Amino acid sequence: MAVSQTLHSSAYPQPRAMLELIKPITWFPPMWAYLCGVVSVGASPLAALPLVILGIVLAGPVVCGMSQAANDWCDRHVDAVNEPNRPIPSGRIPGRWGLWIALAMSGLSLALGWMLGPWGFAATVLGVLAAWAYSAEPVRLKRSGWWGAGLVGLCYEGLPWFTGAAVLSAGMPSFEIVTVALLYAFGAHGIMTLNDFKALEGDRQHGVRSLPVTLGPDVAARLACTVMALAQALVIALLLVWGRPWHALAITVLLLAQFRAMKTLLADPKGKAPWYNATGIGMYVSGMMISAFALRSLGNVP
C-alpha cells in the first residue's frame, strides 16, 4: 500500500506530530524500571540525583522515544491499515523525516549513554541495537510474536533495571537483582502480547506473526496472563526464600487483584486488552518497586 496516498503537502513535520511520534505514554515502563534498579542496590536517588535524572531521561524520552520513532518508520505501511491517523501515514511527518528523527535520536542516546559510564554506555548500545533489530529489515524481530515480544519485554523492564543498578553501584549487580530483573522482563512478554491486539488486522495483512495472529486472541490472551502470573509467582517464591515475607505478601495481594482483572480480560480478549493494559499493568509494575525495596533490604548497598 502506498502511504503517500495519505500524505499532506507540508515539507516539514508538525511539532505536535513529532511529540506524538515518540509516544510519551510509552516512556513510563523503562523509566520506572531504571528507578527500580537504583532502589534495588540501596542507593539514595537524592544523593545521586544527576545520575538518576540522566538515566531516567535516557531510558524514557530518548531511548524509548527513539525506538517508537524507528518502529513507526519501519511500520508505516502496516500503520496505514491499522492506524492511518498516526503521524507518518497521515503525512503530519512527511517524507523521510520519521527516519531522520529516529537516527538523530539514536545518536543522542549513545551520547547520553556515554555520560553514564561504561556500564551505562554498554546498556545503551544494546538498547539502540535492539530497537532497530526489532523494527528494521532484514532482522525485524517483531515478525515473530515470540522473539519480538521477548526483546521488547527485556528492553522495557530488564535492561533499564540492570542499568540503574549497574550505574549506581559502578559494577555488576548482585545475582538477586539480575534474577528479579530478568523475571519481570520475562513477565513483560505477556504485556507486549496484549499490546499486539491493537494491530491485529494490519499484522495479518503484512505478515507480522504476532501471537494474537498466530494463536488467535483467546489463546494469546491466556498465554499472556500465564506468563505475567508465573513471573510474579517466581518472584514471590524467591522473596520468601530470601527472608522477605512481607514484601512477598504485598506482591501476592497485587497478583490476586490481577487475577480478577484477568478474568475480565479473558471474557473478551480483543475488546478488553486496552482496559487491562490500563489497570492490571499498574499492579504489575507496583510489584516491581516492592521487589526493589526487598532487594535493597538484603544489603546490596554499593
HUTAGI-V500806 format. One record per pair of residues at least 24 apart in sequence whose C-alpha atoms are under 10 Angstrom apart, sorted by the first residue. I is the first residue (numbers start at 1). J is the second residue. If there is no record, write none. Layout:
# HUTAGI-V500806
((I:J) (I:J))
This chain:
# HUTAGI-V500806
((1:76) (1:77) (1:78) (1:80) (1:81) (2:76) (2:77) (2:80) (2:89) (3:76) (3:77) (3:78) (3:79) (3:80) (3:81) (3:84) (3:88) (3:89) (3:90) (3:91) (4:77) (4:80) (4:88) (4:89) (4:90) (4:91) (4:94) (4:95) (5:80) (5:89) (5:90) (5:91) (6:80) (6:84) (6:85) (6:88) (6:89) (6:90) (6:91) (6:92) (7:87) (7:88) (7:89) (7:90) (7:91) (7:92) (7:93) (7:94) (7:95) (8:88) (8:89) (8:90) (8:91) (8:92) (8:93) (8:94) (8:95) (9:91) (9:92) (9:94) (9:95) (10:91) (10:92) (10:93) (10:94) (10:95) (11:91) (11:92) (11:93) (11:94) (11:95) (11:96) (11:97) (12:91) (12:92) (12:93) (12:94) (12:95) (12:96) (12:97) (13:87) (13:88) (13:91) (13:92) (13:93) (13:94) (13:95) (13:97) (13:98) (14:87) (14:91) (14:92) (14:93) (14:94) (15:92) (15:93) (16:87) (16:92) (16:93) (17:86) (17:87) (17:88) (17:90) (17:91) (17:92) (17:93) (18:69) (18:87) (18:88) (18:92) (18:93) (18:97) (18:98) (18:101) (19:61) (19:65) (19:69) (19:87) (20:65) (20:68) (20:69) (20:86) (20:87) (21:65) (21:66) (21:67) (21:68) (21:69) (21:70) (21:71) (21:72) (21:73) (21:86) (21:87) (21:88) (21:92) (21:93) (21:98) (21:101) (21:102) (22:60) (22:61) (22:62) (22:63) (22:64) (22:65) (22:66) (22:67) (22:68) (22:69) (22:70) (22:71) (22:72) (22:87) (22:98) (22:101) (22:102) (22:105) (23:60) (23:61) (23:64) (23:65) (23:66) (23:67) (23:68) (23:69) (24:60) (24:61) (24:64) (24:65) (24:68) (25:60) (25:61) (25:65) (26:60) (26:61) (26:64) (26:65) (26:68) (26:156) (27:56) (27:57) (27:58) (27:59) (27:60) (27:61) (27:62) (27:63) (27:64) (27:65) (27:68) (27:156) (28:56) (28:59) (28:60) (28:61) (28:64) (28:156) (29:59) (29:60) (29:64) (29:153) (29:155) (29:156) (29:157) (29:160) (29:281) (29:282) (29:285) (30:55) (30:56) (30:57) (30:58) (30:59) (30:60) (30:61) (30:63) (30:64) (30:153) (30:154) (30:155) (30:156) (30:157) (30:158) (30:159) (30:160) (30:161) (31:55) (31:56) (31:57) (31:58) (31:59) (31:60) (31:61) (31:64) (31:156) (31:157) (31:160) (31:161) (31:164) (32:56) (32:59) (32:60) (32:156) (32:157) (32:160) (32:161) (32:285) (32:286) (32:288) (32:289) (33:59) (33:60) (33:155) (33:156) (33:157) (33:158) (33:159) (33:160) (33:161) (33:162) (33:163) (33:164) (33:165) (33:181) (33:184) (33:185) (33:285) (33:288) (33:289) (33:292) (34:58) (34:59) (34:60) (34:156) (34:157) (34:158) (34:159) (34:160) (34:161) (34:162) (34:163) (34:164) (34:165) (34:167) (35:59) (35:160) (35:161) (35:163) (35:164) (35:165) (35:289) (35:292) (36:157) (36:160) (36:161) (36:162) (36:163) (36:164) (36:165) (36:177) (36:181) (36:285) (36:288) (36:289) (36:290) (36:291) (36:292) (36:293) (36:295) (36:296) (37:157) (37:158) (37:159) (37:160) (37:161) (37:162) (37:163) (37:164) (37:165) (37:166) (37:167) (37:168) (37:169) (37:173) (37:177) (37:178) (37:181) (37:288) (37:289) (37:292) (37:293) (37:295) (37:296) (38:160) (38:161) (38:162) (38:163) (38:164) (38:165) (38:166) (38:167) (38:168) (38:169) (38:292) (38:293) (38:296) (39:161) (39:164) (39:165) (39:168) (39:289) (39:290) (39:291) (39:292) (39:293) (39:294) (39:295) (39:296) (39:297) (39:300) (39:301) (40:161) (40:162) (40:164) (40:165) (40:168) (40:173) (40:174) (40:176) (40:177) (40:180) (40:181) (40:288) (40:289) (40:290) (40:291) (40:292) (40:293) (40:294) (40:295) (40:296) (40:297) (40:298) (40:299) (40:300) (40:301) (41:164) (41:165) (41:166) (41:167) (41:168) (41:169) (41:173) (41:174) (41:177) (41:292) (41:293) (41:295) (41:296) (41:297) (41:298) (41:299) (41:300) (41:301) (41:302) (42:165) (42:168) (42:169) (42:292) (42:293) (42:294) (42:295) (42:296) (42:297) (42:298) (42:299) (42:300) (42:301) (42:302) (43:164) (43:165) (43:168) (43:169) (43:296) (43:300) (43:301) (43:302) (44:168) (44:301) (45:168) (48:168) (50:116) (51:115) (51:116) (51:117) (51:164) (51:167) (51:168) (52:116) (52:164) (52:167) (52:168) (54:112) (54:113) (54:115) (54:116) (55:112) (55:113) (55:115) (55:116) (55:120) (55:160) (55:163) (55:164) (55:167) (56:160) (56:164) (57:109) (57:112) (58:108) (58:109) (58:110) (58:111) (58:112) (58:113) (58:116) (58:120) (58:124) (58:160) (59:109) (59:113) (59:124) (59:127) (59:155) (59:156) (59:159) (59:160) (59:161) (59:163) (59:164) (60:156) (60:160) (61:105) (61:109) (62:102) (62:105) (62:106) (62:107) (62:108) (62:109) (62:110) (62:112) (63:102) (63:105) (63:106) (63:107) (63:108) (63:109) (63:110) (63:112) (63:113) (63:124) (63:125) (63:127) (63:128) (63:131) (63:155) (64:105) (64:109) (64:127) (64:128) (64:131) (64:155) (64:156) (65:101) (65:102) (65:105) (65:106) (65:109) (66:101) (66:102) (66:103) (66:104) (66:105) (66:106) (66:107) (66:108) (66:109) (66:128) (66:131) (66:132) (67:102) (67:103) (67:105) (67:106) (67:127) (67:128) (67:129) (67:130) (67:131) (67:132) (67:134) (67:135) (67:152) (68:102) (68:131) (68:135) (69:97) (69:98) (69:99) (69:100) (69:101) (69:102) (69:103) (69:105) (69:106) (69:131) (69:135) (70:98) (70:99) (70:100) (70:101) (70:102) (70:103) (70:105) (70:106) (70:131) (70:132) (70:134) (70:135) (70:136) (71:98) (71:99) (71:102) (71:131) (71:132) (71:133) (71:134) (71:135) (71:136) (71:140) (71:142) (72:98) (72:99) (72:102) (72:135) (73:97) (73:98) (73:99) (73:100) (73:101) (73:102) (73:135) (73:136) (74:98) (74:99) (74:132) (74:134) (74:135) (74:136) (74:137) (74:140) (75:135) (75:136) (75:202) (75:203) (75:206) (77:202) (77:206) (78:199) (78:201) (78:202) (78:203) (78:204) (78:205) (78:206) (78:207) (78:208) (79:199) (79:202) (79:203) (80:202) (81:199) (81:201) (81:202) (81:203) (81:205) (81:206) (82:198) (82:199) (82:200) (82:201) (82:202) (82:203) (82:205) (83:198) (83:199) (83:202) (102:132) (103:132) (106:131) (106:132) (116:163) (116:164) (116:166) (116:167) (116:168) (116:170) (117:166) (117:167) (117:170) (118:166) (118:167) (118:170) (118:171) (119:162) (119:163) (119:164) (119:165) (119:166) (119:167) (119:168) (119:169) (119:170) (119:171) (119:172) (120:160) (120:162) (120:163) (120:164) (120:165) (120:166) (120:167) (120:168) (120:170) (121:163) (121:167) (122:163) (123:155) (123:159) (123:160) (123:162) (123:163) (123:164) (123:166) (123:167) (124:159) (124:160) (124:163) (126:155) (126:159) (127:151) (127:152) (127:154) (127:155) (127:156) (127:159) (127:160) (128:155) (130:154) (130:155) (131:155) (140:208) (141:208) (141:209) (142:208) (142:209) (142:210) (143:203) (143:206) (143:207) (143:208) (143:209) (143:210) (143:211) (144:207) (144:208) (144:209) (144:210) (144:211) (144:214) (145:189) (145:192) (145:193) (145:196) (145:208) (145:209) (145:210) (145:211) (145:212) (145:213) (145:214) (145:215) (145:220) (146:189) (146:192) (146:193) (146:209) (146:210) (146:211) (147:189) (147:210) (148:189) (148:192) (148:193) (148:209) (148:210) (148:211) (149:186) (149:188) (149:189) (149:190) (149:191) (149:192) (149:193) (149:194) (149:195) (149:196) (149:210) (149:211) (150:185) (150:186) (150:187) (150:188) (150:189) (150:190) (150:191) (150:192) (150:193) (151:185) (151:186) (151:188) (151:189) (151:192) (152:185) (152:186) (152:188) (152:189) (152:191) (152:192) (153:182) (153:184) (153:185) (153:186) (153:187) (153:188) (153:189) (153:190) (153:191) (153:192) (153:193) (154:181) (154:182) (154:183) (154:184) (154:185) (154:186) (154:187) (154:188) (154:189) (155:185) (155:188) (156:184) (156:185) (156:188) (156:189) (156:192) (157:181) (157:182) (157:183) (157:184) (157:185) (157:186) (157:187) (157:188) (157:189) (157:285) (157:288) (158:182) (158:183) (158:184) (158:185) (158:186) (158:188) (159:185) (160:185) (161:185) (161:288) (161:292) (165:300) (165:302) (166:302) (168:301) (168:302) (169:300) (169:301) (169:302) (170:302) (171:302) (173:300) (173:302) (174:295) (174:300) (176:238) (176:239) (176:242) (176:295) (176:298) (176:300) (177:291) (177:292) (177:295) (177:296) (177:300) (179:235) (179:238) (180:231) (180:232) (180:234) (180:235) (180:236) (180:238) (180:239) (180:288) (180:291) (180:292) (180:295) (181:235) (181:288) (181:291) (181:292) (182:231) (183:227) (183:228) (183:230) (183:231) (183:232) (183:233) (183:234) (183:235) (184:227) (184:228) (184:230) (184:231) (184:232) (184:234) (184:235) (184:284) (184:285) (184:287) (184:288) (184:291) (185:228) (185:231) (186:227) (186:228) (186:230) (186:231) (186:232) (187:224) (187:225) (187:226) (187:227) (187:228) (187:229) (187:230) (187:231) (187:232) (187:284) (188:224) (188:227) (188:228) (188:231) (188:281) (188:284) (188:285) (189:223) (189:224) (189:225) (189:227) (189:228) (189:231) (190:220) (190:221) (190:222) (190:223) (190:224) (190:225) (190:226) (190:227) (190:228) (190:229) (190:231) (191:221) (191:224) (191:225) (191:227) (191:228) (191:273) (191:276) (191:277) (191:280) (191:281) (191:284) (192:224) (192:277) (193:217) (193:220) (193:221) (193:223) (193:224) (193:225) (193:273) (194:220) (194:221) (194:222) (194:223) (194:224) (194:225) (194:265) (194:269) (194:270) (194:272) (194:273) (194:274) (194:276) (194:277) (195:273) (195:274) (195:276) (195:277) (196:220) (196:270) (196:273) (197:221) (197:269) (197:270) (197:271) (197:272) (197:273) (197:274) (198:270) (198:271) (198:273) (198:274) (200:270) (212:269) (212:270) (216:269) (216:270) (217:266) (217:268) (217:269) (217:270) (217:271) (217:273) (218:265) (218:266) (218:267) (218:268) (218:269) (218:270) (219:266) (219:269) (220:266) (220:269) (221:262) (221:265) (221:266) (221:267) (221:268) (221:269) (221:270) (221:273) (222:262) (222:263) (222:265) (222:266) (222:269) (224:262) (225:258) (225:259) (225:262) (225:263) (225:265) (225:266) (226:262) (228:255) (228:258) (228:281) (228:284) (229:255) (229:256) (229:258) (229:259) (229:262) (229:284) (230:255) (232:284) (232:287) (232:288) (232:291) (235:287) (235:288) (235:291) (236:287) (236:291) (239:291) (239:294) (239:295) (242:294) (242:295) (242:298) (243:294) (243:298) (244:291) (244:294) (244:295) (244:297) (244:298) (245:294) (246:290) (246:294) (247:287) (247:290) (247:291) (247:292) (247:293) (247:294) (247:295) (248:287) (248:290) (248:291) (248:294) (250:286) (250:287) (250:290) (250:291) (251:283) (251:284) (251:286) (251:287) (251:288) (251:289) (251:290) (251:291) (252:287) (253:283) (253:287) (254:280) (254:282) (254:283) (254:284) (254:285) (254:286) (254:287) (255:280) (255:283) (255:284) (255:287) (256:283) (257:283) (257:284) (258:282) (258:283) (258:284))
